[in-house]
Amino acid sequence: MRRPITQLPKAHLHLHFTGSMRHPTLVETAAARGVHLPQALVDEWPPKLRATDERGWFRFQRLYDIARSVLGEPDDLYRLLLEAAEDERSAGSRWLEIQVDPSGYAARFGGLTATLELVLDAARVAEETTGVGIGLVVAANRTRHPLDAKALARLAVQYAGRGVVGFGLNNDERRGRALEFEGAFRIARRAGLLSVPHGGELAGPRSVHECLDMLEAHRIGHGVRAVEDPYLVERLATQEVTLEVCPSSNVGLGVVEDVSRVPLRHLFDAGVPVALGTDDPLLFGPRLAEQYQIARDVFAFSDHELAELARMSIRASAAPESLKKEMLVGVDAWLAAPEPAG
Protein backbone atom coordinates (compact mmCIF):
# COMPACT_ATOMS: atom_id res chain seq x y z
CA MET A 1 0.00 0.00 0.00
CA ARG A 2 1.14 3.54 -0.73
CA ARG A 3 0.14 6.95 0.53
CA PRO A 4 -3.47 7.76 -0.45
CA ILE A 5 -3.58 10.11 -3.44
CA THR A 6 -6.83 11.62 -2.21
CA GLN A 7 -5.02 12.89 0.88
CA LEU A 8 -2.33 14.69 -1.14
CA PRO A 9 -3.13 18.44 -1.26
CA LYS A 10 -3.20 19.68 -4.82
CA ALA A 11 -4.67 22.30 -7.17
CA HIS A 12 -6.75 21.59 -10.25
CA LEU A 13 -6.02 24.05 -13.04
CA HIS A 14 -7.65 22.58 -16.14
CA LEU A 15 -11.38 21.94 -15.94
CA HIS A 16 -14.12 23.25 -18.22
CA PHE A 17 -17.45 24.42 -16.86
CA THR A 18 -19.99 22.13 -18.56
CA GLY A 19 -17.38 19.38 -18.76
CA SER A 20 -17.15 19.28 -14.96
CA MET A 21 -20.74 18.04 -14.61
CA ARG A 22 -21.34 14.64 -13.06
CA HIS A 23 -22.84 12.17 -15.49
CA PRO A 24 -25.85 11.30 -13.26
CA THR A 25 -26.52 15.03 -12.91
CA LEU A 26 -26.53 15.41 -16.68
CA VAL A 27 -29.06 12.61 -17.12
CA GLU A 28 -31.27 13.84 -14.29
CA THR A 29 -31.19 17.48 -15.38
CA ALA A 30 -31.86 16.62 -19.01
CA ALA A 31 -34.98 14.72 -17.96
CA ALA A 32 -36.14 17.64 -15.83
CA ARG A 33 -35.54 20.16 -18.63
CA GLY A 34 -37.00 17.99 -21.40
CA VAL A 35 -33.69 17.68 -23.28
CA HIS A 36 -33.20 14.49 -25.30
CA LEU A 37 -29.73 13.02 -24.85
CA PRO A 38 -28.10 10.79 -27.47
CA GLN A 39 -27.15 7.27 -26.40
CA ALA A 40 -23.49 8.33 -26.29
CA LEU A 41 -24.38 10.46 -23.27
CA VAL A 42 -26.64 7.89 -21.61
CA ASP A 43 -26.19 4.12 -21.95
CA GLU A 44 -22.93 4.30 -23.94
CA TRP A 45 -21.24 6.74 -21.59
CA PRO A 46 -18.42 7.70 -21.62
CA PRO A 47 -18.67 8.22 -25.37
CA LYS A 48 -16.10 6.87 -27.79
CA LEU A 49 -14.37 9.95 -29.15
CA ARG A 50 -11.60 10.79 -31.56
CA ALA A 51 -11.08 14.40 -32.55
CA THR A 52 -7.98 14.20 -34.71
CA ASP A 53 -10.04 14.88 -37.83
CA GLU A 54 -12.70 17.50 -38.49
CA ARG A 55 -15.59 15.04 -38.28
CA GLY A 56 -14.37 13.67 -34.94
CA TRP A 57 -13.97 17.13 -33.46
CA PHE A 58 -17.45 18.09 -34.68
CA ARG A 59 -18.93 15.08 -32.88
CA PHE A 60 -17.08 15.94 -29.68
CA GLN A 61 -18.26 19.55 -29.88
CA ARG A 62 -21.82 18.46 -30.63
CA LEU A 63 -21.94 16.25 -27.52
CA TYR A 64 -20.50 19.08 -25.42
CA ASP A 65 -23.09 21.53 -26.79
CA ILE A 66 -25.92 19.10 -26.03
CA ALA A 67 -24.67 18.74 -22.47
CA ARG A 68 -24.46 22.51 -22.11
CA SER A 69 -28.04 22.88 -23.34
CA VAL A 70 -29.41 21.11 -20.25
CA LEU A 71 -28.20 23.99 -18.05
CA GLY A 72 -31.36 26.03 -18.42
CA GLU A 73 -31.95 27.47 -14.95
CA PRO A 74 -29.74 29.33 -12.45
CA ASP A 75 -30.15 26.44 -10.00
CA ASP A 76 -28.44 24.18 -12.53
CA LEU A 77 -25.31 26.32 -12.40
CA TYR A 78 -25.29 26.38 -8.61
CA ARG A 79 -25.63 22.61 -8.52
CA LEU A 80 -22.90 22.10 -11.10
CA LEU A 81 -20.34 24.18 -9.22
CA LEU A 82 -21.27 22.74 -5.83
CA GLU A 83 -20.83 19.19 -7.09
CA ALA A 84 -17.60 20.12 -8.88
CA ALA A 85 -16.22 21.52 -5.62
CA GLU A 86 -17.34 18.42 -3.74
CA ASP A 87 -15.52 16.24 -6.27
CA GLU A 88 -12.40 18.38 -5.86
CA ARG A 89 -12.52 18.02 -2.10
CA SER A 90 -12.85 14.24 -2.43
CA ALA A 91 -9.76 14.19 -4.67
CA GLY A 92 -7.70 16.20 -2.18
CA SER A 93 -7.83 19.36 -4.28
CA ARG A 94 -7.94 22.56 -2.24
CA TRP A 95 -8.06 25.00 -5.15
CA LEU A 96 -9.95 24.81 -8.47
CA GLU A 97 -9.62 27.04 -11.53
CA ILE A 98 -12.57 26.39 -13.81
CA GLN A 99 -12.89 27.75 -17.35
CA VAL A 100 -16.10 29.28 -18.64
CA ASP A 101 -17.03 31.06 -21.86
CA PRO A 102 -20.00 33.23 -20.80
CA SER A 103 -21.11 33.66 -24.41
CA GLY A 104 -22.15 30.00 -24.46
CA TYR A 105 -24.77 30.66 -21.78
CA ALA A 106 -25.56 34.37 -22.24
CA ALA A 107 -28.78 33.90 -24.21
CA ARG A 108 -30.31 31.95 -21.31
CA PHE A 109 -29.11 34.05 -18.42
CA GLY A 110 -29.51 37.67 -19.44
CA GLY A 111 -26.31 38.48 -21.32
CA LEU A 112 -22.58 38.20 -20.81
CA THR A 113 -22.31 40.25 -17.64
CA ALA A 114 -25.31 38.67 -15.95
CA THR A 115 -24.04 35.20 -16.83
CA LEU A 116 -20.58 35.84 -15.42
CA GLU A 117 -22.02 37.31 -12.24
CA LEU A 118 -24.29 34.28 -11.85
CA VAL A 119 -21.33 31.89 -12.24
CA LEU A 120 -19.24 33.94 -9.80
CA ASP A 121 -21.98 33.79 -7.19
CA ALA A 122 -22.41 30.05 -7.71
CA ALA A 123 -18.65 29.67 -7.23
CA ARG A 124 -18.82 31.73 -4.03
CA VAL A 125 -21.57 29.53 -2.61
CA ALA A 126 -19.71 26.34 -3.55
CA GLU A 127 -16.51 27.65 -1.98
CA GLU A 128 -18.24 28.57 1.26
CA THR A 129 -20.00 25.20 1.41
CA THR A 130 -17.05 22.93 0.64
CA GLY A 131 -13.97 24.89 1.70
CA VAL A 132 -12.44 24.45 -1.77
CA GLY A 133 -11.17 27.72 -3.21
CA ILE A 134 -12.44 28.54 -6.71
CA GLY A 135 -11.10 30.94 -9.32
CA LEU A 136 -12.72 31.53 -12.70
CA VAL A 137 -10.89 31.61 -16.00
CA VAL A 138 -12.89 33.47 -18.64
CA ALA A 139 -12.12 31.67 -21.89
CA ALA A 140 -12.58 32.88 -25.45
CA ASN A 141 -13.49 30.56 -28.31
CA ARG A 142 -10.78 30.54 -30.98
CA THR A 143 -13.30 29.57 -33.66
CA ARG A 144 -15.03 32.93 -33.22
CA HIS A 145 -13.82 36.39 -34.27
CA PRO A 146 -10.96 37.93 -32.25
CA LEU A 147 -13.20 40.93 -31.54
CA ASP A 148 -15.44 38.61 -29.53
CA ALA A 149 -12.37 37.62 -27.52
CA LYS A 150 -11.59 41.28 -26.84
CA ALA A 151 -15.11 41.79 -25.51
CA LEU A 152 -14.68 38.83 -23.19
CA ALA A 153 -11.27 40.10 -22.07
CA ARG A 154 -12.77 43.47 -21.13
CA LEU A 155 -15.51 41.68 -19.24
CA ALA A 156 -12.98 39.51 -17.40
CA VAL A 157 -10.95 42.59 -16.45
CA GLN A 158 -13.99 44.10 -14.74
CA TYR A 159 -13.99 41.16 -12.31
CA ALA A 160 -10.24 40.78 -11.83
CA GLY A 161 -9.69 40.41 -8.09
CA ARG A 162 -13.35 39.54 -7.64
CA GLY A 163 -13.25 35.88 -8.58
CA VAL A 164 -11.82 35.99 -12.11
CA VAL A 165 -8.16 34.95 -12.06
CA GLY A 166 -7.24 34.29 -15.68
CA PHE A 167 -8.06 34.57 -19.36
CA GLY A 168 -8.00 31.55 -21.65
CA LEU A 169 -8.45 30.46 -25.25
CA ASN A 170 -10.03 27.11 -26.08
CA ASN A 171 -11.59 24.98 -28.83
CA ASP A 172 -9.84 23.45 -31.85
CA GLU A 173 -6.48 25.22 -32.24
CA ARG A 174 -6.35 24.09 -35.89
CA ARG A 175 -9.17 26.53 -36.61
CA GLY A 176 -7.85 29.63 -34.85
CA ARG A 177 -4.20 30.48 -34.30
CA ALA A 178 -3.09 32.01 -31.02
CA LEU A 179 -1.46 34.99 -32.69
CA GLU A 180 -4.89 36.22 -33.86
CA PHE A 181 -5.90 36.80 -30.23
CA GLU A 182 -2.90 38.78 -29.03
CA GLY A 183 -4.99 41.93 -28.51
CA ALA A 184 -7.46 40.22 -26.18
CA PHE A 185 -4.69 38.70 -24.08
CA ARG A 186 -2.89 42.04 -23.86
CA ILE A 187 -6.03 43.52 -22.32
CA ALA A 188 -6.24 40.68 -19.80
CA ARG A 189 -2.54 40.70 -18.85
CA ARG A 190 -2.54 44.44 -18.19
CA ALA A 191 -5.16 43.82 -15.51
CA GLY A 192 -3.02 41.16 -13.86
CA LEU A 193 -4.95 38.15 -15.12
CA LEU A 194 -3.07 34.95 -15.85
CA SER A 195 -2.63 34.10 -19.53
CA VAL A 196 -3.71 30.46 -19.86
CA PRO A 197 -4.45 29.55 -23.51
CA HIS A 198 -4.79 26.07 -24.93
CA GLY A 199 -2.03 24.97 -27.28
CA GLY A 200 -0.07 21.96 -28.45
CA GLU A 201 -2.98 19.54 -28.22
CA LEU A 202 -4.32 18.86 -31.72
CA ALA A 203 -1.78 21.21 -33.33
CA GLY A 204 1.97 20.90 -33.08
CA PRO A 205 4.84 22.90 -31.54
CA ARG A 206 4.05 26.07 -33.53
CA SER A 207 0.86 26.39 -31.50
CA VAL A 208 2.87 26.35 -28.26
CA HIS A 209 5.44 28.82 -29.62
CA GLU A 210 2.65 31.27 -30.47
CA CYS A 211 1.17 30.96 -26.98
CA LEU A 212 4.57 31.86 -25.56
CA ASP A 213 5.58 34.54 -28.05
CA MET A 214 2.28 36.26 -28.79
CA LEU A 215 0.15 35.61 -25.69
CA GLU A 216 2.96 35.56 -23.09
CA ALA A 217 1.40 32.47 -21.54
CA HIS A 218 1.88 31.81 -17.85
CA ARG A 219 0.48 28.30 -18.38
CA ILE A 220 -0.56 26.36 -21.46
CA GLY A 221 -3.53 24.03 -21.60
CA HIS A 222 -2.28 20.60 -22.72
CA GLY A 223 0.94 21.48 -24.58
CA VAL A 224 1.90 17.84 -24.92
CA ARG A 225 2.96 18.11 -28.55
CA ALA A 226 5.78 20.38 -27.45
CA VAL A 227 7.80 17.17 -27.14
CA GLU A 228 8.12 17.16 -30.93
CA ASP A 229 10.55 20.09 -30.58
CA PRO A 230 13.41 19.50 -28.08
CA TYR A 231 14.31 23.20 -28.08
CA LEU A 232 10.74 24.06 -27.12
CA VAL A 233 10.79 21.58 -24.23
CA GLU A 234 13.99 23.18 -22.97
CA ARG A 235 12.42 26.62 -23.31
CA LEU A 236 9.36 25.62 -21.31
CA ALA A 237 11.58 24.26 -18.57
CA THR A 238 13.85 27.32 -18.52
CA GLN A 239 10.97 29.81 -18.51
CA GLU A 240 9.05 27.68 -16.01
CA VAL A 241 5.85 27.73 -18.05
CA THR A 242 3.47 25.15 -16.64
CA LEU A 243 1.72 22.68 -18.94
CA GLU A 244 -1.75 21.55 -17.85
CA VAL A 245 -1.50 17.91 -18.89
CA CYS A 246 -4.74 15.91 -19.04
CA PRO A 247 -3.90 12.23 -19.71
CA SER A 248 -7.45 10.87 -19.97
CA SER A 249 -8.44 13.67 -22.33
CA ASN A 250 -5.42 13.06 -24.56
CA VAL A 251 -6.54 9.47 -25.02
CA GLY A 252 -10.22 10.33 -25.38
CA LEU A 253 -9.60 12.82 -28.18
CA GLY A 254 -7.05 10.65 -29.96
CA VAL A 255 -4.04 12.89 -29.32
CA VAL A 256 -2.31 9.65 -28.30
CA GLU A 257 -3.39 6.08 -28.93
CA ASP A 258 -2.81 4.87 -25.39
CA VAL A 259 -2.34 6.57 -22.04
CA SER A 260 1.19 5.20 -21.83
CA ARG A 261 2.06 7.43 -24.79
CA VAL A 262 1.15 10.66 -23.00
CA PRO A 263 4.56 12.39 -22.64
CA LEU A 264 4.11 13.03 -18.92
CA ARG A 265 7.32 11.34 -17.84
CA HIS A 266 9.29 12.96 -20.68
CA LEU A 267 8.13 16.46 -19.72
CA PHE A 268 8.59 15.94 -16.00
CA ASP A 269 12.10 14.54 -16.36
CA ALA A 270 13.01 17.44 -18.67
CA GLY A 271 12.13 19.90 -15.90
CA VAL A 272 8.92 21.24 -17.42
CA PRO A 273 6.41 22.20 -14.71
CA VAL A 274 3.30 20.03 -15.04
CA ALA A 275 -0.14 20.43 -13.48
CA LEU A 276 -2.37 17.40 -13.96
CA GLY A 277 -5.93 18.14 -15.04
CA THR A 278 -9.08 16.42 -16.27
CA ASP A 279 -10.33 18.75 -19.06
CA ASP A 280 -13.91 17.41 -19.38
CA PRO A 281 -14.61 14.43 -17.11
CA LEU A 282 -18.25 14.53 -18.21
CA LEU A 283 -17.06 13.26 -21.59
CA PHE A 284 -13.88 11.40 -20.66
CA GLY A 285 -14.83 9.78 -17.35
CA PRO A 286 -11.87 9.90 -14.91
CA ARG A 287 -11.48 12.81 -12.53
CA LEU A 288 -8.47 14.38 -10.82
CA ALA A 289 -7.39 11.64 -8.41
CA GLU A 290 -7.38 9.17 -11.31
CA GLN A 291 -4.89 11.37 -13.20
CA TYR A 292 -2.45 11.09 -10.29
CA GLN A 293 -3.14 7.36 -10.19
CA ILE A 294 -2.18 7.18 -13.86
CA ALA A 295 1.10 8.94 -13.04
CA ARG A 296 1.74 6.36 -10.31
CA ASP A 297 0.62 3.20 -12.10
CA VAL A 298 1.48 3.88 -15.74
CA PHE A 299 4.53 6.14 -15.43
CA ALA A 300 5.94 4.77 -12.17
CA PHE A 301 5.93 8.11 -10.36
CA SER A 302 7.17 7.69 -6.82
CA ASP A 303 5.41 9.40 -3.94
CA HIS A 304 8.18 12.03 -3.96
CA GLU A 305 7.45 12.71 -7.63
CA LEU A 306 3.69 12.79 -7.05
CA ALA A 307 4.30 15.32 -4.29
CA GLU A 308 6.32 17.43 -6.73
CA LEU A 309 3.48 17.26 -9.27
CA ALA A 310 1.15 18.55 -6.56
CA ARG A 311 3.59 21.34 -5.68
CA MET A 312 3.83 22.33 -9.34
CA SER A 313 0.05 22.64 -9.55
CA ILE A 314 -0.05 24.78 -6.42
CA ARG A 315 2.79 27.08 -7.45
CA ALA A 316 1.28 27.66 -10.90
CA SER A 317 -2.16 28.49 -9.53
CA ALA A 318 -3.75 31.84 -8.76
CA ALA A 319 -4.63 30.72 -5.24
CA PRO A 320 -4.02 33.27 -2.46
CA GLU A 321 -0.48 33.10 -1.12
CA SER A 322 -1.70 32.06 2.31
CA LEU A 323 -3.55 29.10 0.83
CA LYS A 324 -0.55 28.16 -1.32
CA LYS A 325 1.68 28.05 1.76
CA GLU A 326 -0.90 25.98 3.64
CA MET A 327 -1.19 23.50 0.77
CA LEU A 328 2.58 23.22 0.35
CA VAL A 329 2.93 22.46 4.06
CA GLY A 330 0.25 19.81 3.59
CA VAL A 331 2.19 18.24 0.72
CA ASP A 332 5.29 18.00 2.92
CA ALA A 333 3.23 16.45 5.71
CA TRP A 334 1.76 13.88 3.27
CA LEU A 335 5.23 12.93 2.16
CA ALA A 336 6.62 12.82 5.72
CA ALA A 337 3.93 10.38 6.84
CA PRO A 338 5.02 6.74 6.79
CA GLU A 339 3.73 4.58 3.99
CA PRO A 340 0.74 2.46 5.05
CA ALA A 341 1.66 -1.08 5.96
CA GLY A 342 0.19 -3.94 3.98
Stockholm file with secondary structure:
# STOCKHOLM 1.0

chainA/1-342         MRRPITQLPKAHLHLHFTGSMRHPTLVETAAARGVHLPQALVDEWPPKLRATDERGWFRFQRLYDIARSVLGEPDDLYRLLLEAAEDERSAGSRWLEIQVDPSGYAARFGGLTATLELVLDAARVAEETTGVGIGLVVAANRTRHPLDAKALARLAVQYAGRGVVGFGLNNDERRGRALEFEGAFRIARRAGLLSVPHGGELAGPRSVHECLDMLEAHRIGHGVRAVEDPYLVERLATQEVTLEVCPSSNVGLGVVEDVSRVPLRHLFDAGVPVALGTDDPLLFGPRLAEQYQIARDVFAFSDHELAELARMSIRASAAPESLKKEMLVGVDAWLAAPEPAG
#=GR chainA/1-342 SS CCCCGGGSCEEEEEEETGGGSCHHHHHHHHHHHTCCCCGGGTTTCSCCCCCSSHHHHHHHHHHHHHHHHTCCSHHHHHHHHHHHHHHHHHHTEEEEEEEECGGGTTTTTTSHHHHHHHHHHHHHHHHHHHCCEEEEEEEEETTSCHHHHHHHHHHHHHTBTTTEEEEEEESCGGGSCGGGGHHHHHHHHHTTCEEEEEESSSSCHHHHHHHHHTTCCSEEEECGGGGGCHHHHHHHHHHTCEEEECHHHHHHTTSSSSGGGSTHHHHHHTTCCEEECCBCHHHHCCCHHHHHHHHHHTTCCCHHHHHHHHHHHHHTSCCCHHHHHHHHHHHHHHHHSCCCCC
#=GC SS_cons         CCCCGGGSCEEEEEEETGGGSCHHHHHHHHHHHTCCCCGGGTTTCSCCCCCSSHHHHHHHHHHHHHHHHTCCSHHHHHHHHHHHHHHHHHHTEEEEEEEECGGGTTTTTTSHHHHHHHHHHHHHHHHHHHCCEEEEEEEEETTSCHHHHHHHHHHHHHTBTTTEEEEEEESCGGGSCGGGGHHHHHHHHHTTCEEEEEESSSSCHHHHHHHHHTTCCSEEEECGGGGGCHHHHHHHHHHTCEEEECHHHHHHTTSSSSGGGSTHHHHHHTTCCEEECCBCHHHHCCCHHHHHHHHHHTTCCCHHHHHHHHHHHHHTSCCCHHHHHHHHHHHHHHHHSCCCCC
//
